[in-house]
């Protein structure tokens, strides 16, 4: 190779430079002439540098071949990268197939990644530029792998953030682990009551992973799983695979051709469970894989811990809700109850409105409907306290006015002790039936909305019952009134969630007492349950699925005393008649 070859070629882009005189003019016809570049000046007597000394410091190795393919020059860098190439021999004899490809190529040689490109030179010669790109490719692969891991963990975090039940979170975790982390993934939750639930995801070919589950006694868990539940990572890999195969957890994998790992799932005080991942030995778990499995396990453990915490809180909430929900009134002679209840927070299922009844020793019934201040859990707890007070106080006092004052004193003592400052409105009464089927309702009012009475004639009466709030002052004024219901007549109690329900065209208009009267007009023949349901329905229709306060309705209907069916004694022949009929028969 000569200095002219170097000047005429550009090792940076592989293009060939031709002498200036041979180039076509780059200007259009008629354009003013531009003087051409002067020819390259001679070296002016300077010593020509040794070519090997120049190319030795190139990043790329150079292989120059003559027209017959014989290697004429081999730079030191190329000699280190492809030691099979020998100057003076044909390049094809070296056996490096990557050098024989046309155009740019990239191949692995001696555990190094090489990138090769060819450049034609003058006199049919050719030059190969060989570059070692192992480190740059490794960096690019590592970057792509890290991006893939980050994307995978982001998806895992998003998917595992939704399930709020341990079973669904565990099933989602094993489904996400296959096939990125394993061919088979098994998740075992920490045992409860001596039993451990497990979930498994297995993938066959390119199909979606199938998930199944089961329950094992805590004493039947493999030793490696017990170690994982204790917070350790078992390292006896062959032993671990054998245990998993014996447990039947690795379908499609043989003990001799599989590799497995067990990673604990972090919890609050102890591991929430363990994750077993297994795949064929052709995909051995290296340290990067284990780091990804541990990161996945950390997210799965956090999701399971959250789900378990939510489940425990839900169980406590369900227990409390069951104790705070309104209890259906006890059956009473000559009296039909109708109830409707809808809390403001449908998911909570409890609120501040309440109703109920208690039987009296003389055959009567204490009934009540009220509304406490506030909403949600605090209002429900205060409602529970109020109901407990009523359950105890009605045994020592059955006169409505005095019973309501006793309840006021008890609530004052409770609210002042806890610094709550809550109060309630309430209608409390005693119902007693009479022999003619009518009912007498003696009611006391504590700042609540007035009851309605639906007479048999269709007339609707507003009961003028008044009084002060309960739980505010030590000696409130309590109104009291007595109403008589004839058979077929109904008394309707309701909370302000009915009259103050906001809806209509603009959504801000109250339902009001007048609309309530129109809604129950003509409903005097309805049974009590149907009437209560109608009031709730028209109120909800008015709301049109908007926000609302607690809604409670209690209806009392006089059904009359049911008489026993009269036996027709004349149909049974008397003794004399029976004798006559028998004599006539014999005759």
Order of alpha helices (4+ residues) and beta strands (2+ residues): alpha-alpha-beta-beta-alpha-beta-beta-beta-alpha-alpha-beta-beta-beta-alpha-alpha-beta-beta-alpha-beta-beta-beta-alpha-alpha-beta-beta-beta-beta-beta-beta-alpha-beta-beta-alpha-alpha-beta-alpha
